[in-house]
């Protein structure tokens, strides 16, 4: 049976500048057992209407993500000071000294404390290699997952820790989407700016395409086009073209009874040996092995 170390709601009265303020906490921490063998697990989760003054000179032994729903406060980490307002959050890695506090009556924060052997890879994907302050473009989806995890962790359900593990993974991926992929209208404008180039690649991947040709479509320099691709897709234009070609080659290998050499030519590779090398790099299988595997399936 899963044991709960702390759970519940509690209301505290704090005297601030002569006024008494009611503070509502809603939280749960668990005593972990088999969950620690999972790639993701929740150590604790909760919310507080007025965040305490927290100062940890040696940091905290788990990863933390905290975001603000109401009010505002101050975060100090890595020698910098940040003002945290609604819609903003911060990631605190393990064992990194930090301090946060508010001088206002309200600073409502929601927080998740977590760990697992798969966590660091996902955090790297999110560009959370170090302490980071970020803006969440839409709090609604992360909030739904936050509330589900809080509800589960407070329950006495035997498998709640396992279900929280799956929700934590989804929570991190959704947070990545709303922090890194939809942060501002500026990013949308960049994607719209690249759309004619993407359309051109989709229609012409079967022939030689030059960087200069792509840049000319939207009147940019080749260097700036590469930078724009990196910002929007986290890859260079030719990496995008290679992925497009490999995807089309996979479709042809499964659906058409034609030679690998002809498929290579159809997707834009004049050298079949080079095509096979690129295909294996992406799929960990040669084209022949890929076709054989799926034919059997």
Buried (B, 14 or more C-beta within 10 A) or exposed (E): EBEBEEBEEEEEEEEEEEEEBEBEBBBBBBEBEEBEEBBBBBBBBBBBBBBBEEEBEEBBEBBBBBBBBEBBBBBBBEEEEBEBEBBBBBBBBEEBBBBBBBEEBBBBBBBBBBBBEBBBEBBEEBBBEEBBBBEBBEBEBBBBBBBBBBBBBBBEBEEBBBBBBEBBBBBBEBBBBBBBEEBEEEBEEBBEBBEEBBEBBEEBBBEEBEBEEBBBBBEBEBEEBBEBBEEBBEBBBBEBBBBBBBEBBBEBBEEEEEEBBEBBBBBBBEEBEEBBEBBBEBBEBBBEEBBEEEEEE
